[in-house]
Amino acid sequence: MESKILSSIIKNRESFNQLCKLNIRDSFSDPGKFIYDLVSEFYDKDTDINFVDLDLIEQRINRELPKQATLYKGILQTLTQTTSSNNLLDEVIALKKDSIARELSSILLSPQRNNALDLMEEYKSVEDFVNNSDDDSNLLIGMDVQELVEDLKSENKIKLFPNSLQEATGGAMKGHNILVFGRPEVGKSLFIINMIGGFLHNGLKVLFIENEDPIKSTMSRVVCRLSETGIFDVIKKPKDIQKIIKTRGYDNLVLKSLSPGTFREIQSLVDEYSPDVVVINQLRNIWVGKEGKVEQMEKAATFARNMAKKNDLLVIGVTQAGDSGSNKLRLDMGDIDFSNTGMPAQMDLIVGIGSNDEYDGKGWRMISLPKNKLSGDHIYFPVLIDPKINKVISI
């Protein structure tokens, strides 16, 4: 089955797009995971290609794994001779469900049932994928162009903040999955709170999942952003500030502390409050099982994407940059901590927040867009941050 899947995703981008939603990478052998990651990287770097050239894969293997080149050459040879069945997706879904069910049965029969809820959540996500695939609302045939244009117009999109990010992307849509990342203390929470302030001011309902900072501290920063005043002014004039922020969407914010929290808990909150936007700070702290850090990040990203699609809302996750992002202005996907190409593949937009000693002295940050399916522009631009009022200003 692994050879069938790899052969299919190499030959057809659409197969890759479908199968990656099922988090199939987890079931692969180590060579299979490496090939899958290369395929994902090639598709991510060139949005115009519909298949991946095997020669390019072989060249990368020879360069990065020269001692295993013979092994991989045999695997690639097998893939060229493998024919994918017409109902491969159905086979993979059945295999995935059977694998989860068997593992769940084994756990339920043992004294320790630590992973039972996670497996039930994963099984449900596969069921949701099947149900959504059968939904006629996800099928378009000969759609009226005028109707399509109306859906794509800027007034039907969610404006992003600051303005320079909006100009670079054209805005987001419900169903999109966005990642914001940067080094510790670079201003990720500030960047997100600035974004939330803009959403609330524009009348959107926001569910903010906080597992990084104390919840009341976070709420005070949101109040400062909405009122555009510092915390000492808030303390002096709480009633006046309350009146101001109520006119700017304050009551449309639901802030929930989860430590670490699960996607099942987040989905329950989505069902209860029906938000337009879900913000998760931080994505990597959400409990998704006992896998390694890389696998956890990929699974969390997959859950976030499925949540955005299923509930028709915008999801924004926050995570850390690794050591390679230290004192660096223009961050790229390789700087995301505990990530491989499987995790970025789940994102529609990736926003890096970089800085160095010079920028720190000026109160500047460099915003980079290493992945941008919203407009296709992989640009970078500086912004000014104001920690007093938690605002990001385009310059």
Secondary structure, DSSP 8 states (H G I E B T S, - for coil): -HHHHHHHHHH-HHHHHHHGGGTGGGGS-HHHHHHHHHHHHHHHH-TT-SS--HHHHHHHHHHH-GGGHHHHHHHHHHHHT----TTHHHHHHHHHHHHHHHHHHHHHTSS--TTHHHHHHHHHHHHHHHHHHH-GGG--SS--HHHHHHHHSGGGSB--SSHHHHHHH--B-TT-EEEEEE-TTSSHHHHHHHHHHHHHHTT--EEEEESSS-HHHHHHHHHHHHHT--HHHHHH-HHHHHHHHHTTTGGGEEEEE-SS-BHHHHHHHHHHH--SEEEEETGGGSB--SS-HHHHHHHHHHHHHHHHHHHT-EEEEEEEB-GGGTT-SS--GGGBTT--TTTGGG-SEEEEEE--HHHHHHTEEEEEEEEETTT----EEEEEEETTTTEEEE-
